[in-house]
């Protein structure tokens, strides 16, 4: 059986979907699994032994120049690459118009996806021919993906131990070893990522500074590595590390797979609802993460090695990208709450 997974973006969502691979291998032994993903996230899936082919799309690029000869050529090449595989089943776990179009362009007659009510965009339903309704117990996004994937098989995903990993390369692993060994002589090494996407997912810099001080007091010899992804995050990391002193290190900007290798080596990853936290969880590294406008029970890492802190505001989990109570919401998550979560994971 040849199966195509359509999960195009974003980074955290692609990582949340990884358990689907192990599920399909258990539900249909011997099946071949391909995956369609936005090019920028393809390295997260390459070299994964459970995936036969990683197909890449460039919707962000194509949207800027939809009718250029280069775009038309790339779209046609992507369609031909999909149709030539002659899939027996397409599983669309993105649920928007783009993913629906990809599923349809594959030419596969069996295209499974979300119901119209559960899809990100209702027009997705025009491109699939079997809609699966989510159940009340499918609160976590991974369970939602597994519900769609499992609809075509007899194996119940609930209760299964599903393995995930992001397969890094030896050169990246070696560089990560060298980096961690440089700082790990006296104590544990924590990786902190203060950045995220929405304004309503950020924490506040003075909170990071106070948390850093409390961590170093509670866990003597700890080194805090700060990663960043853009100029504003870099500037924040500079200010935070300057305030914390020599036990806090601002990292250079790292490619995603170098960062993946690093999160495998550190003792703990701390951050908000961001791809780096989900990357750590996918590779088995303990995490502590906080959630404000998003829902930690829907997208946070699960298990004893992970702790989530949800903002105690009654309007938390609002999924708003901007809010007049943004400052109050940030400060409702205190350094004490995060330190308690860290102690719970590590002690």
N, C-alpha and C positions, 0 to 999 in steps of 0.2 A: 504494500500500500504506500502511495506517495502522497504526503500531506504538505500543504502550504499554510504557515502561520502568517497572518498579516497583522503586525504590530509595529507601526511606523515610528512612533515617538510617544512621549519624550523619554529622557534618560531613565527617570525613576520608574515610569510605566513599563518600559522595556525590561528593566530588572525585575519588576514585580511579576512579569509574565514568564520568567525563566522556569518556574516549576511545571509549566505546561509541557516542557520538553520531556522531563522524566516521566510525567503522567502518561504521555502518548507512547513512550517506549514500553511502559508497563502494560498499557491497555491494548497495544497492537505490536507485539514483539516482531522485530524485523522491519518495521516501517521505516521509510525514508522521510526526513523532515527538512523542509526548506523554510526560510524566513525572509519576509520583506521588511526592510527597515530604512529609515532616513540615513543617508550616507554618513552623516556626522556621528551616528551611534553604531556604525557597523562593526567597529573594532571590538565592541563589547561581546559580539557574537562570533566573530571569526575565531577559528581554532577550537571551537566547542565541538567535542567529539559526537555530540548528539545531533548536530546540524550538518546536513549534506551540502547545501548551497545557501549562501547569504546573498539575496538579491537587494540591491540598493536603489533607492529613489531619491530625487532631489527636489521635492515639492517646494521648499523655500526658494530655491534658485529658479525653478520653473515659473513660479508665481510672478517673479519680477519681470520676466520676458517670455510670456506664454506662447507667443507666435514666432519667436526667432527660429531660424533654421537649426541652430544648435539644440534648442529645447525640443523641437519636433523630432529631431533625430534621436535624442536621448530617450524620449518617451516611447518611440517606436521600438528602439532596442530593448527597453525594459519590458514592453509587451511581448515581444518575440521571445525573449529569454524565459518569460513565465509560461507562455503557451507551449513552447517546445518541451516542457517538462511533463505535460499531460497528467495533471494532478487528479487524484481520486477524490480528494477532499480539500476544501479551503476553509480555514477557520479564521474569521475576521474578529479579532478581539480589540480592535480600535474603535469601531462603531461610528465613524464619521464618513463624510462624502468621499474623501480621498481614499480611505481604506476600502470602501465599497467599490469604487472604480477599479482599484487594483484587483480585488477579488473577481470582479466581472471580466476584466481584461485577461485574467489567467485562462479563460476559456473552460474552466472546470464546471461541470454541471451540478456539483454538490457544494453549495456555499452557505456556511452556517455562521450566524452572528447574533447580535443582540436583538431583542424585540424593539419595536418602534419606540415604546415607552422608556426603555432602558438605554438606548443608543445615545451617544453624544449629540448626534445630529439625526433627526428623524428621516431625512432623505436617504440615509444609509440603507434603509429597508428596501429601497428600489433595486438594489444591486445584489442582495442575498435572497436565497429561496427557502431558507429554514430559519425562522426566528425563535430564539430561546428566551423565555422569561426568567428573570432572576427570582430567587426565593428570599424570604425574609432573613434567613440565616447567612446569606451571601453578602455580609456587610463589608468584609475586607476585599479590596480590589483583586487580590490574587484568587480568592474564591470565586469572584465573578468571572474571571478569565477561565478558571477550571470548569465552571458550570457550562460555559459555551463549548469548551473543548470536549468535555465529557458527554455531551448530548448524543454523540455518534457512537458511543461505546458502552459496554455493559459494566465496566469497572467504576465503582463509586470512589470519587477522589477523597471523600471525607475520611479522616483517620490514616491516610497514607503518609508515610515519611518520604517526602519528595526532595531530592538532592538538587542543589543549585551551585553554580560556580561561574566565575568569569576567568577564562583561561588566558593567563599572562605568559609572556615569552621569557626565555632564560635571561636575556640581556636586561629586561626590566626588573626581573626578580633579583638579579645580582646588584643592580644599582640601588634597589630598595634595601637590600641587606646592608650594603655599605652605609647608606644614610642612617638607618636605625642604629647600627652598631656604633656610629659616631656619637650618639647621644644616650645610649642605654646602659652605660656602665654603672650608674648609681641608682637607677630606679626605672619605673615604667615609662613608656612613651605614648602620649595621647595625641591624636590628630583632631584638630578643631577646624571646622569650616563654618564661618559666620555668614556666608552669602547664601542667597536663595533667589527665587524668581519674583514673587509678588511682594509688594510693600508690606502687606499684612502677614507675611511669614517671617519677617526679620525680628531679631531681638535687639537689644540696645548695647552700645559699646561699653558703657560703665558697668553693665551687668556682666559682660564677658571678662572685663578686668577684675571685678570682684570675684567671679567664679574662678578665674585663673589663680588668684591669690589663695583662695580657700582650697583648691585642689593641691597646690604646692605645699600648703600647710598640713593637709590631711595625709598626703602621700609624698613623704620626703624624697627628694631626688627625682621627682617626676619632671620630664621635659614635655613641653606643649608645642607641637608643630602646627602652624597655621597655614592652611592652603587657601587659595583664592582663584577666581576665574576671570575677573575683569578689573578695570582700573579703580573703580570705587571700592571693590572688595580688597584690592591691594592696599589702598590708602587706609582702610579701616584696620587691616592686619598690621600695618606699620605702626599705627597709633597704639593698638592694643599691646603688641609685643614690646614697644618702647616703655610702656607703663609697667609691664610685668618683669622686665629685666632679663638676665642672661638665660634663665630657664625657659624662656619663650622664644621660639624661632620662626621667623617668617620664611616660608619656603619660596623658591623660585616657581614661576608658573610651570606646570607640568602637563604633558599630554595625558589624555584620559587613561591610557593603559599603563603609563608610569605611575599614575595615582592609584590605579587598581592594584598594582603590585605592592605599593606602599601600604595601602589599607590592610593587606593581608599580613603585614609584618608588625603593625603597631598593636598596642594592648587594648586600645579603646578609641572609638570615633564618636565625636560629639558634634551635633549640629541641629538645624531645624529640619523642616520637611524639604529635603534637598537630595539631589542625586547621589552625593558622596555618602550620605548615611545609608541609602538603599544599596549602593555599591558595596559598602562594608558588610551589610547584612547578607548580601548574596554570596560573599566570599567567606562567611563564617566568623567575621570579627565582631566582638561585642559592640553595642552602640547604646548611646543615650541621646534621645532626640526630643525636641519640644514641638508643639503644634498650637497654632493660634486660630487662624481662619480655616485651616484644613483640619481634618478629623484623624487623630492618631489611631483610632480603632479601625479606620478604613484603610489607611495607607502606611501606618507605622510598622517597623519590624516586629515580628512576633517571636515569643519564646523566652526562656529563662535568661538568656544571654543579652537580652535587650530590655530597655526601660523607656517608656514614653511618658512625657509630661504634657498634659493638656492644659491650656489656659483656663483658669477657673471662672472666667467671665461667663455670665449666663447666655451671652450671645456668641460664644465661641462656636467654632465649626460653621461659621456663616458662609464661607467660601466667597467672600467679597474680596476684591483686590484693593479696594480703598475704603477707609472708614474714619469717621470723625472721632472715634474712640481708640484710634490706633495706639497712641501713647499709653493710655490706661491699660490697654490689652497687653502691650509689651511688658509693662512693669508688674502685671499680675503674675507673671512667671518670675519667681525670685531666684537668685543664686542658691539660696538654701534648698529650694525644691530640686534643682538640678543636681546639687551636690548629694542630696539624699538618694536620688536615682543612681548616681555614679557609685555610691557606696553599696547600694542594693545589688548592682551588677557585679562588682568586683570583690565584695567582701563576703 
